[in-house]
């Protein structure tokens, strides 16, 4: 049984600056590093760099610590190949940054996309370059077929999943659990029993971030993956089965066991619907008004900012089993080439490699979907354990379903799945009505 007691150093927003452990030249990938030289004078060493004089522009949404850490990975690539890599931040709206650049025939060499749906969109616009056999060889060697499929469109492989977010966690406040006599839950029934213990002790079990609709989709995805299984998850994510399917009924009925009890939610449903992310984290750890928050590994940063000691006051458990499958739902970022250049493909090959993943893994706030990146590379106990759950879940790992859907259904505030699940939180007694709304909105979005 999968347990994550998680004694931790800070995961997502490490306060320490990362030093120059950018990895250096450790081992060679065929196309990127095959000409590395260990002898000869300066001229020979310079000639051995396969990308001397090549400039590569990379665009991604990261800023701050995330950008600084990624730039260390890029530095390792530059040291190895001789390329010059420049970084451009797209901001949160990647499409708004890339769209004009693509239309103006001046795209960056490589872009890192926050959603697989964008891979299909840009492939349909003929904006992406198919990966070379060398890059695909790294993907085949280091990733399960599921991740390869996520980076593909229309039968072509275009992307490398380079960074993951672990969304199958429930964070809790240790003191609230101690006061109520609650324990980490292995099953959904255990979680509901613990919630009642906490409510009876006078502490609302959950602070829900219902105003941020994506948090409700994350909850649904974990419940659905565990109760319906990976195959049905894939079918629903592609709208190959309708949202009126009995498997969806089961998942929503499970969620209603929490949504339907006013004492289980801080402020009841109306309070939850007025609470965004990360305010719900502050309510648990800063204000100490509730016991648990259901969200991803990045809760660690918000918990620390609320004054909690991550690993002592703030702990996390694996999302409990609702059915036969232990759910592991990931978000993540996919690197694609917008120019058919030697430099772009060499960088993607490096990012897909074990070497590139291990350099990145040594830095805070990173999880790799690369199955050959050993958990021993991670800087703290939490990330080691989360990485191990990804590896152990193997073919059962699934990507965030709402990010796989057309954005009109799965990624728009006040519309589609976000709004429909908010409405369900408002009235969890109407499971069938919620399913009809979800199906109507999904059918409309998937037709476009």
C-alpha positions in Angstrom: 0.0 0.0 0.0 1.4 3.4 -1.0 2.1 5.7 1.9 3.8 9.1 1.9 4.6 10.2 5.5 6.8 12.8 3.9 9.3 14.2 6.3 10.5 17.1 4.1 12.6 20.0 3.2 10.7 22.7 1.2 9.7 21.5 -2.2 8.3 24.1 -4.5 9.6 27.5 -3.5 13.0 26.8 -2.0 14.3 30.0 -0.4 17.9 29.1 -1.0 19.6 30.2 -4.1 20.8 27.3 -6.2 24.5 27.2 -6.6 26.5 26.3 -9.7 25.8 22.5 -9.6 24.8 22.5 -13.2 26.0 19.1 -13.9 28.9 19.5 -16.2 29.7 16.9 -18.8 28.6 13.6 -17.3 28.2 10.9 -20.0 27.3 11.5 -23.6 24.1 11.2 -25.6 24.8 10.2 -29.2 24.0 13.4 -31.2 24.7 15.9 -28.5 27.9 14.8 -26.9 29.5 12.2 -29.1 32.4 14.4 -30.1 33.5 15.4 -26.6 37.3 15.6 -26.3 39.4 14.8 -23.3 42.9 15.6 -24.7 44.6 18.0 -27.0 45.1 21.8 -26.8 42.5 24.5 -26.6 41.9 24.5 -30.4 41.1 20.8 -30.3 38.8 21.2 -27.4 37.0 24.0 -29.1 36.7 22.0 -32.3 35.1 19.1 -30.4 32.1 21.2 -29.4 29.4 20.1 -31.9 27.3 23.3 -31.7 30.0 26.0 -31.6 28.5 29.2 -33.1 24.9 28.0 -32.9 22.4 30.2 -31.1 19.2 28.7 -29.7 16.2 30.6 -28.3 14.0 28.8 -25.7 10.6 30.1 -24.6 8.8 28.9 -21.4 6.5 30.4 -18.8 8.9 30.1 -15.9 10.1 33.1 -13.9 12.0 33.5 -10.6 13.4 30.3 -9.1 12.0 28.1 -11.8 13.7 30.1 -14.5 16.9 30.2 -12.6 16.9 26.4 -12.2 16.1 25.8 -15.8 18.9 28.1 -16.8 21.3 25.9 -14.9 20.2 23.0 -17.0 20.7 25.1 -20.2 24.2 26.1 -18.9 25.1 22.4 -18.7 23.9 21.9 -22.3 25.9 24.9 -23.4 29.1 23.7 -21.6 28.7 20.4 -23.3 27.9 21.5 -26.8 29.3 25.0 -27.3 25.8 26.3 -28.2 24.6 29.7 -27.0 21.1 29.4 -25.5 18.9 32.5 -24.7 15.8 32.2 -22.6 12.5 34.1 -23.1 9.7 34.0 -20.5 6.3 33.7 -22.2 4.4 34.7 -19.0 1.3 32.7 -18.0 -0.4 33.0 -21.4 2.0 30.9 -23.6 -0.3 31.1 -26.6 -0.4 35.0 -26.5 3.4 35.0 -26.6 3.9 32.4 -29.3 1.0 33.2 -31.6 2.4 36.5 -33.0 5.9 35.0 -33.2 4.6 32.0 -35.2 2.5 34.2 -37.5 5.5 36.5 -38.1 7.7 33.5 -39.1 10.0 34.3 -36.2 9.3 31.6 -33.6 11.8 30.6 -30.9 13.7 27.5 -31.7 12.2 25.6 -28.8 9.0 26.3 -26.8 7.9 24.6 -23.6 4.1 24.2 -23.6 2.1 23.9 -20.3 -0.6 21.8 -21.9 -0.7 18.8 -24.3 -3.7 20.4 -26.0 -1.3 23.1 -27.4 0.8 20.3 -29.1 -2.3 19.4 -31.1 -3.2 23.0 -31.8 0.2 24.0 -33.1 0.6 20.7 -35.0 -2.7 21.5 -36.8 -1.2 24.9 -37.6 1.9 23.3 -39.1 4.0 25.2 -36.5 5.8 22.2 -35.0 8.7 20.2 -36.3 8.6 16.4 -36.0 11.3 15.0 -33.7 14.4 13.5 -35.2 15.1 9.7 -34.7 17.8 10.7 -32.2 15.3 12.5 -30.0 12.7 9.8 -30.3 15.3 7.2 -29.3 15.8 9.1 -26.0 12.0 9.2 -25.5 11.7 5.5 -26.2 14.6 4.7 -23.8 13.5 6.9 -20.9 9.7 7.3 -21.0 6.7 5.0 -21.0 4.6 4.9 -24.2 1.9 7.1 -22.5 4.2 10.1 -22.3 5.3 9.6 -25.9 1.6 9.7 -27.0 1.1 12.9 -25.0 3.7 14.6 -27.1 2.3 13.4 -30.3 -0.3 14.6 -32.8 -1.7 13.2 -36.0 0.7 10.2 -35.8 3.8 12.4 -35.4 6.0 12.8 -32.3 6.5 16.4 -31.6 7.2 16.8 -27.9 9.2 15.8 -24.8 7.5 15.9 -21.4 10.3 17.6 -19.4 8.8 18.6 -16.1 6.0 17.2 -14.0 3.7 18.3 -11.1 2.4 15.6 -8.8 -1.4 16.2 -8.3 -2.3 13.2 -6.2 -1.7 14.5 -2.7 -3.7 15.7 0.3 -1.9 18.1 2.6 -2.8 18.2 6.3 -2.0 20.1 9.5 -0.4 17.7 11.9 -1.8 19.4 15.1 -5.4 19.2 13.8 -4.9 15.5 13.2 -3.4 15.0 16.6 -6.2 16.8 18.4 -8.9 14.8 16.6 -7.1 11.5 16.7 -7.1 11.3 12.9 -4.6 9.3 10.8 -3.4 9.4 7.2 -6.0 7.7 5.0 -5.3 4.7 2.8 -8.8 4.5 1.3 -11.5 7.0 0.5 -13.7 5.5 3.2 -10.8 6.1 5.7 -10.7 9.7 4.5 -14.4 10.2 5.1 -14.2 8.7 8.6 -11.2 11.0 9.4 -13.2 14.0 8.1 -16.0 13.1 10.6 -13.5 12.8 13.4 -12.1 16.2 12.6 -15.5 17.8 12.3 -16.6 16.3 15.6 -13.5 17.8 17.2 -14.6 21.2 16.0 -12.2 21.6 13.1 -13.6 21.7 9.5 -11.8 18.9 7.7 -11.3 20.6 4.3 -10.5 24.1 3.0 -11.5 23.8 -0.6 -10.3 26.3 -3.2 -13.6 26.2 -5.1 -13.2 29.7 -6.6 -10.3 28.2 -8.6 -12.2 25.7 -10.7 -9.1 23.8 -11.7 -8.7 22.5 -8.2 -12.1 20.8 -8.4 -11.0 19.2 -11.7 -7.9 17.9 -10.0 -10.1 16.3 -7.2 -12.4 14.7 -9.8 -9.5 13.3 -11.8 -8.0 11.5 -8.8 -11.4 10.1 -7.7 -12.2 9.0 -11.3 -8.8 7.5 -12.1 -8.9 5.4 -8.9 -12.6 4.4 -9.2 -12.9 3.9 -13.0 -9.3 2.8 -13.9 -6.8 4.1 -16.4 -8.6 2.8 -19.5 -11.9 4.6 -18.7 -9.8 7.7 -17.8 -8.3 7.7 -21.3 -11.7 7.3 -22.9 -13.3 10.1 -20.9 -10.4 12.4 -21.5 -10.9 12.0 -25.3 -14.7 12.1 -24.9 -15.0 8.5 -26.2 -17.4 7.8 -23.4 -20.0 10.5 -22.3 -20.0 12.3 -19.0 -23.3 10.6 -18.4 -21.5 7.3 -18.1 -22.1 5.3 -14.9 -18.3 5.6 -14.1 -18.8 9.3 -13.8 -21.8 8.8 -11.6 -19.7 6.8 -9.2 -17.0 9.4 -9.0 -19.4 12.3 -8.4 -21.3 10.3 -5.7 -17.9 9.8 -3.9 -17.2 13.5 -4.1 -20.7 14.3 -2.8 -19.7 12.5 0.4 -17.5 15.5 1.1 -19.4 18.2 -0.7 -22.7 17.2 0.8 -21.7 17.7 4.5 -21.6 21.4 5.4 -19.5 20.6 8.5 -16.8 19.0 6.3 -16.1 22.3 4.4 -14.7 25.5 5.9 -17.5 28.0 5.3 -19.7 25.4 3.8 -20.1 25.2 0.0 -20.6 29.0 -0.3 -17.4 29.7 1.6 -15.5 27.2 -0.5 -16.8 28.8 -3.7 -15.4 32.2 -2.6 -12.0 30.8 -1.7 -9.3 30.7 -4.4 -5.9 29.0 -4.5 -3.7 29.6 -2.5 -6.0 31.2 0.1 -7.2 27.7 1.0 -3.7 26.8 1.9 -3.4 29.9 4.1 -6.7 28.9 5.8 -5.2 25.6 6.8 -1.6 26.6 7.8 -1.7 30.4 8.4 -5.1 30.8 10.0 -5.4 27.2 11.3 -9.1 27.2 10.4 -9.2 23.8 8.7 -7.2 20.5 8.6 -6.7 19.6 5.0 -6.2 21.0 1.5 -6.4 18.7 -1.6 -3.8 19.8 -4.1 -0.5 19.2 -5.7 3.2 19.2 -4.6 3.3 23.0 -5.1 1.2 23.5 -1.9 4.5 23.2 -0.1 5.5 26.7 -1.2 2.3 28.3 -0.1 2.3 26.4 3.2 5.8 27.7 4.0 4.8 31.2 3.1 2.0 30.8 5.7 4.6 30.1 8.3 4.3 26.3 8.5 7.3 24.1 8.7 6.9 21.7 5.8 7.4 18.2 7.0 6.5 19.1 10.6 3.4 21.3 10.7 2.5 20.7 7.0 2.5 17.1 5.9 1.1 15.3 2.8 -0.4 11.9 2.2 -0.9 10.1 -1.0 -4.4 10.6 -2.4 -6.3 7.6 -1.0 -7.6 4.7 -3.1 -11.3 5.1 -4.1 -11.3 1.9 -6.2 -8.7 -0.5 -7.4 -6.2 2.0 -8.8 -3.8 4.0 -6.7 -4.1 7.4 -8.5 -1.1 9.2 -9.7 -2.2 12.3 -11.7 0.5 14.6 -13.2 0.5 18.0 -14.8 3.6 18.9 -16.8 5.4 20.9 -19.5 6.2 19.6 -23.0 9.2 20.9 -25.0 8.6 21.2 -28.8 10.7 22.5 -31.7 9.3 25.4 -33.7 12.4 25.5 -36.0 13.9 22.5 -37.8 17.4 23.3 -36.7 20.3 21.2 -35.4 20.4 23.2 -32.3 16.7 22.8 -31.5 16.8 19.0 -31.9 20.1 18.7 -29.9 18.5 20.6 -27.0 15.4 18.4 -27.1 17.6 15.3 -27.1 19.4 16.6 -24.1 16.2 17.4 -22.2 14.9 13.9 -23.0 18.0 12.2 -21.8 18.8 10.7 -18.4 21.7 13.1 -18.1 19.6 16.2 -18.6 16.9 14.9 -16.2 19.4 14.2 -13.5 21.0 17.7 -13.7 17.5 19.2 -13.3 16.5 16.8 -10.5 19.2 18.0 -8.2 17.6 21.4 -8.1 14.5 22.3 -6.0 10.9 22.4 -7.3 11.4 19.8 -10.0 10.0 16.3 -10.7 11.0 14.3 -13.8 8.7 11.9 -15.7 11.9 10.3 -17.0 11.8 6.7 -15.6 15.6 6.4 -15.7 16.2 9.5 -13.5 16.8 7.9 -10.1 15.0 9.3 -7.1 18.4 9.5 -5.4 19.1 12.6 -7.4 16.5 14.7 -5.7 17.5 17.2 -3.0 15.0 16.2 -0.3 12.9 13.3 1.0 9.6 14.6 -0.3 10.7 14.8 -3.9 12.5 11.5 -3.7 9.2 9.9 -2.5 7.1 11.6 -5.1 9.4 10.6 -7.9 9.3 7.0 -6.7 5.5 7.0 -6.8 5.7 8.2 -10.5 8.1 5.4 -11.3 6.2 2.8 -9.3 2.8 3.7 -10.9 4.3 2.9 -14.3 1.7 2.6 -17.0 -1.1 3.7 -14.6 0.2 7.3 -14.3 -2.1 9.7 -16.1 -1.9 13.3 -17.2 -4.3 16.0 -15.8 -7.5 15.3 -17.7 -8.8 18.9 -17.9 -5.5 19.9 -19.6 -6.0 17.2 -22.2 -9.4 18.6 -23.1 -10.2 21.6 -25.4 -9.6 24.7 -23.3 -13.3 25.7 -23.8 -14.2 22.7 -21.7 -11.3 22.0 -19.4 -9.4 25.2 -19.0 -11.6 28.3 -19.0 -12.7 30.1 -15.8 -16.5 30.3 -15.5 -17.2 27.8 -18.3 -17.2 24.1 -19.0 -15.9 21.7 -16.5 -14.7 24.3 -14.1 -18.2 25.9 -13.8 -20.1 22.6 -13.9 -18.0 21.2 -10.9 -18.5 24.5 -9.1 -22.3 24.1 -9.6 -22.0 20.5 -8.4 -20.2 21.8 -5.2 -23.1 24.2 -4.7 -25.7 21.3 -5.1 -24.1 17.9 -4.7 -27.4 16.2 -4.5 -28.0 16.6 -8.2 -25.5 14.1 -9.6 -27.5 13.4 -12.8 -28.0 17.1 -13.5 -24.3 17.7 -13.1 -23.5 14.9 -15.5 -25.9 16.3 -18.1 -24.3 19.7 -17.9 -20.8 18.2 -18.2 -21.8 16.1 -21.2 -23.4 19.1 -23.0 -20.4 21.3 -22.5 -17.9 18.5 -23.4 -19.9 17.6 -26.6 -19.9 21.3 -27.7 -16.1 21.7 -27.0 -15.0 18.5 -28.6 -16.9 19.2 -31.8 -14.9 22.3 -32.6 
